[in-house]
Every structure is written in structure tokens, then in C-alpha cells.
Amino acid sequence: MKLDLKALALTCGIFWSALLLLVSLGDMVWPEYGGKILEIAASIYPGYRGPGGIGAAIIVTLYGLVDGAIGGFVFGWLYNTFVAKGAAASAPA
């Protein structure tokens, strides 16, 4: 069974960006919440400087959307590659 790369990329992008948005909003309400996750995101995403206001939450959310979509696409592509090689290897002669 092959994965739909577009659907997987969109799903991963939306999931990861929603997670980062919720953590960012949670950090605005409870400053001790999710700070370490946002510091890690700041070390990965250029232009994002860590926990801040709504602008910072939007920036990390957009980065998460792109990053998650790329990660989902690469994961699906690798999966489909290995499934195709496995099917070819197990095909009857």
C-alpha cells in the first residue's frame, strides 16, 4: 500500500503547526508552559526568537506548517520507496 504524498504532507504540516501554535498560545497565558519547546524551535527556525507575542506565535506556526509538510513528504516518499522495493523483491518469478 502506497501513501498519498500530498495528503501526508498536508496532514503533518497542519498537525505540527497546530501543535506549535497551541504551545505558543499556552506560553502567552502561562509563561512557564512550553518554554523549552519554543526555545528548541528558536534554535531551528531562522527569524524566530522564542516565546513572545502573537507575532512570534504566527511566525513559528508558519515555520511549523512548512517544516511539517516537508517532513511528511520525505517520510511518505521514503516509505513508498521501500514498499515498492519490498514488493519487487517478494514478487513471484
C-alpha positions as CSV (number, residue, x, y, z in Angstrom):
1,M,0.0,0.0,0.0
2,K,1.4,3.3,-1.0
3,L,0.9,6.6,0.8
4,D,-0.6,9.7,-0.8
5,L,2.3,12.1,-0.5
6,K,0.2,15.3,-0.8
7,A,-2.3,14.1,1.9
8,L,0.5,13.1,4.2
9,A,2.5,16.3,3.7
10,L,-0.7,18.4,4.4
11,T,-1.6,16.3,7.5
12,C,1.9,16.5,9.0
13,G,2.2,20.2,8.2
14,I,-1.2,21.1,9.8
15,F,-0.6,18.8,12.8
16,W,2.9,20.2,13.6
17,S,1.9,23.9,13.0
18,A,-1.2,23.5,15.2
19,L,0.9,22.0,18.0
20,L,3.4,24.9,17.8
21,L,0.5,27.4,17.8
22,L,-1.1,25.8,20.8
23,V,2.1,25.7,22.7
24,S,2.8,29.4,21.8
25,L,-0.6,30.5,22.9
26,G,-0.3,28.4,26.1
27,D,3.0,30.1,26.8
28,M,1.4,33.5,26.5
29,V,-1.2,32.6,29.1
30,W,1.1,30.5,31.4
31,P,4.7,31.8,30.9
32,E,6.2,28.6,32.3
33,Y,4.3,26.4,29.8
34,G,6.2,25.1,26.8
35,G,9.2,27.4,27.1
36,K,11.7,24.6,26.3
37,I,9.9,23.5,23.2
38,L,9.8,27.1,21.9
39,E,13.5,27.5,22.7
40,I,14.2,24.4,20.6
41,A,12.1,25.9,17.8
42,A,14.0,29.2,18.1
43,S,17.3,27.3,17.6
44,I,15.9,25.6,14.4
45,Y,13.9,28.3,12.7
46,P,15.7,31.4,11.5
47,G,13.9,34.6,12.4
48,Y,12.0,33.1,15.3
49,R,13.5,34.3,18.6
50,G,11.5,32.2,21.0
51,P,8.5,32.9,23.2
52,G,6.9,36.2,22.6
53,G,3.7,37.8,21.5
54,I,1.2,36.9,18.8
55,G,3.7,37.8,16.0
56,A,6.1,35.2,17.3
57,A,3.3,32.7,17.5
58,I,2.4,33.3,13.9
59,I,6.0,33.0,12.7
60,V,6.6,29.7,14.5
61,T,3.2,28.4,13.2
62,L,4.1,29.2,9.6
63,Y,7.5,27.6,10.0
64,G,5.9,24.6,11.5
65,L,3.5,24.3,8.6
66,V,6.3,24.3,6.0
67,D,8.6,22.1,8.1
68,G,5.9,19.6,8.9
69,A,4.8,19.4,5.3
70,I,8.4,18.8,4.1
71,G,8.9,16.2,6.8
72,G,5.7,14.4,5.9
73,F,6.5,14.4,2.2
74,V,10.0,13.0,2.8
75,F,8.7,10.4,5.2
76,G,6.0,9.3,2.7
77,W,8.4,9.2,-0.2
78,L,10.9,7.0,1.7
79,Y,8.0,4.7,2.8
80,N,6.7,4.4,-0.7
81,T,10.3,3.7,-2.0
82,F,10.8,0.9,0.5
83,V,7.3,-0.6,-0.1
84,A,8.0,-0.7,-3.9
85,K,11.4,-2.4,-3.4
86,G,9.8,-4.9,-1.0
87,A,7.0,-5.7,-3.4
88,A,9.5,-6.2,-6.2
89,A,11.7,-8.4,-4.1
90,S,8.8,-10.6,-3.0
91,A,7.1,-10.9,-6.4
92,P,7.0,-14.4,-7.7
93,A,9.4,-15.3,-10.5
